[in-house]
Amino acid sequence: MFTIYVYILDTLADWETGYVTAELHSSRFFKKDAEKVSLKTVSNSNDPIKTMGGMTIVPDCQIEDIIVSETSVLILPGANTWSDPKHGAIIEKAKELLSSGGTVCAICGATVALANIGVLDNRPHTSNGAGFLEMVSPNYKGQSFYIDKPSVTDHNLITASSTGGLLWAKQIIEHLGVFQSDTLEAWYNYFSTGKPEHFFALMQTLPSVDQN
């Protein structure tokens, strides 16, 4: 079973995680033999946080509760508060997860937090445009590994820009292998274009429901 830990912090960018958390939690498009997924919100305290959109989220667990294993996935959303030193603990945990074969998925401001401790210095990655990480992270030395795309996968590290949430979700789902490949392609095509033919293609890829 995969355990998906979604780090929550004040000013969390609601739109960035919407696609991936909805699909992983609902499992509505999972293939028949998909690995089970448990999704938990995690924070550095038991206090509720307020998202950028004004939503209140109460964490399910704390950083010390994260199980470091190959089946653990840490999702780091963007926020305006990543510069607060209290978030250093989750970034250290992210580094530990990567070293242990777990998966770390960071978007927007979370990529800055990773850049600050050198995680992006020697791995392909992206962020909010070429030159952004140099501007906000004095310690960043990964310029030669920067890829100017909305989302980039490098084995167990998946990074994205603030506008790359849909592709980021696709790459995370693909990495976990919980969708059939044709389901994932149709899902992405539909949500990226809105064309009805992709919706019908998506429906046709799903396992038939037993009517008995």
C-alpha positions in Angstrom: 0.0 0.0 0.0 1.2 3.5 -0.8 0.9 6.1 1.9 0.6 9.6 0.5 1.6 12.4 2.9 0.4 15.8 1.9 2.3 18.5 3.8 0.0 21.3 4.8 1.1 24.8 5.8 -0.5 28.3 5.9 -1.2 29.9 2.5 -1.1 26.5 0.8 -1.9 27.0 -2.9 -5.2 25.1 -3.1 -5.2 24.6 -6.9 -1.8 23.0 -7.1 -2.7 19.8 -5.3 -6.4 19.5 -6.4 -6.0 17.1 -9.3 -3.6 14.6 -7.6 -5.2 14.5 -4.2 -8.7 14.1 -5.6 -7.7 11.2 -7.9 -5.5 9.4 -5.3 -8.1 9.7 -2.6 -11.2 8.8 -4.6 -9.5 6.0 -6.7 -12.3 6.5 -9.1 -10.2 5.8 -12.2 -7.9 3.2 -10.6 -7.2 0.0 -12.5 -8.6 -3.3 -11.1 -5.4 -4.5 -9.5 -4.1 -1.1 -8.4 -2.1 -0.8 -5.2 -4.2 0.6 -2.4 -3.5 4.2 -1.4 -3.9 5.9 2.0 -3.8 9.7 1.9 -2.9 11.7 5.0 -2.3 15.4 5.7 0.8 16.1 7.7 2.1 19.2 9.5 4.7 20.3 12.1 2.0 20.6 14.8 -1.6 19.6 15.4 -2.8 23.2 14.7 -5.1 23.7 11.7 -3.8 25.6 8.8 -5.6 28.1 6.5 -5.0 27.7 2.7 -4.6 30.5 0.3 -8.2 30.0 -0.6 -9.3 30.4 3.0 -10.0 26.7 3.6 -9.2 25.3 7.0 -7.4 21.9 7.1 -6.6 20.0 10.3 -3.6 17.7 10.0 -4.0 13.9 10.3 -0.5 13.4 11.7 2.8 15.1 12.3 6.2 14.9 10.6 7.6 12.4 13.1 4.7 10.0 12.1 5.9 9.7 8.5 7.1 6.2 7.7 10.3 6.3 5.6 9.9 3.6 3.0 9.8 3.0 -0.7 6.0 3.1 -0.6 5.8 6.5 1.1 5.1 9.5 -1.0 5.5 13.1 0.2 3.6 15.9 -1.6 4.9 19.4 -1.0 2.5 22.1 -2.2 3.4 25.7 -3.0 2.7 28.4 -0.4 3.9 31.9 0.5 5.2 30.7 3.9 8.0 28.3 2.9 10.7 30.7 4.1 9.6 30.1 7.8 12.4 28.1 9.4 9.8 25.7 11.0 9.4 24.0 7.7 13.0 22.9 7.7 12.0 19.6 9.4 9.8 18.5 6.5 12.5 19.3 4.0 15.0 17.2 5.9 12.4 14.4 5.9 12.0 14.8 2.2 15.8 14.4 1.8 15.6 11.2 3.9 12.7 9.8 1.9 14.6 10.4 -1.4 17.7 8.6 0.0 15.5 5.7 1.1 13.7 5.2 -2.2 10.5 7.0 -1.2 9.0 9.6 -3.5 9.0 13.4 -3.1 6.7 15.6 -5.2 7.3 19.4 -4.9 5.6 22.2 -6.7 6.1 26.0 -6.9 7.5 27.3 -3.6 8.3 23.9 -2.3 11.0 23.6 -5.0 12.7 26.6 -3.5 12.8 24.8 -0.1 14.4 21.8 -1.8 16.9 24.1 -3.7 17.9 25.7 -0.4 19.4 22.5 1.0 21.0 21.3 -2.3 18.5 18.6 -3.2 18.2 20.0 -6.8 21.9 20.6 -7.4 22.4 17.4 -9.3 19.0 16.1 -10.4 16.8 17.1 -13.3 14.0 19.4 -12.0 11.9 22.4 -12.8 10.3 25.4 -11.0 8.6 28.7 -11.8 10.8 29.5 -14.8 14.4 29.7 -15.7 16.2 32.0 -13.3 13.6 31.8 -10.6 15.5 29.5 -8.3 18.7 31.6 -8.6 16.7 34.7 -7.7 15.2 33.3 -4.5 17.7 30.7 -3.4 21.3 31.9 -2.9 22.5 28.3 -2.2 21.1 26.9 -5.5 23.7 25.3 -7.8 21.5 23.2 -10.0 21.3 25.4 -13.1 22.6 22.8 -15.4 19.9 20.4 -14.3 17.0 22.8 -14.8 14.4 21.8 -17.4 12.0 24.5 -18.5 8.8 22.4 -18.5 5.7 22.6 -16.3 6.6 19.3 -14.6 9.7 17.1 -14.5 10.1 13.5 -13.3 13.5 12.2 -12.2 13.0 8.7 -10.8 11.5 9.4 -7.3 11.6 13.2 -7.5 8.8 15.0 -9.3 8.9 18.8 -9.5 6.6 21.3 -11.0 5.9 25.0 -11.6 2.9 26.8 -10.1 1.0 26.3 -13.4 2.0 22.6 -13.8 -0.4 21.0 -11.4 -2.2 18.9 -14.0 0.9 17.5 -15.6 2.5 17.0 -12.1 -0.6 15.0 -11.1 -0.3 12.9 -14.3 3.4 12.2 -13.6 2.7 11.3 -10.0 -0.1 8.9 -10.9 2.1 7.4 -13.6 4.9 6.9 -11.1 2.6 5.1 -8.8 1.1 2.9 -11.6 -2.4 3.0 -10.2 -4.1 3.9 -13.6 -4.0 1.9 -16.8 -1.8 3.8 -19.3 -4.8 4.4 -21.6 -6.9 5.7 -18.7 -4.2 8.1 -17.7 -3.7 9.4 -21.2 -7.4 9.9 -21.8 -7.7 11.5 -18.3 -4.9 14.0 -19.0 -6.2 14.8 -22.5 -9.7 15.5 -21.2 -8.6 17.8 -18.4 -6.0 19.6 -20.4 -8.3 20.2 -23.5 -11.9 19.8 -22.3 -12.8 18.0 -25.5 -15.7 15.6 -25.0 -14.1 12.8 -27.1 -11.4 12.4 -24.5 -14.1 12.1 -21.8 -15.8 9.3 -23.7 -12.4 7.7 -24.3 -11.7 7.9 -20.6 -15.0 6.2 -19.8 -14.3 3.4 -22.2 -11.0 2.5 -20.5 -12.6 1.9 -17.2 -13.3 -1.7 -15.9 -16.9 -2.7 -16.6 -19.2 -2.7 -13.7 -20.7 -6.1 -12.8 -24.5 -5.7 -12.9 -25.3 -9.0 -11.1 
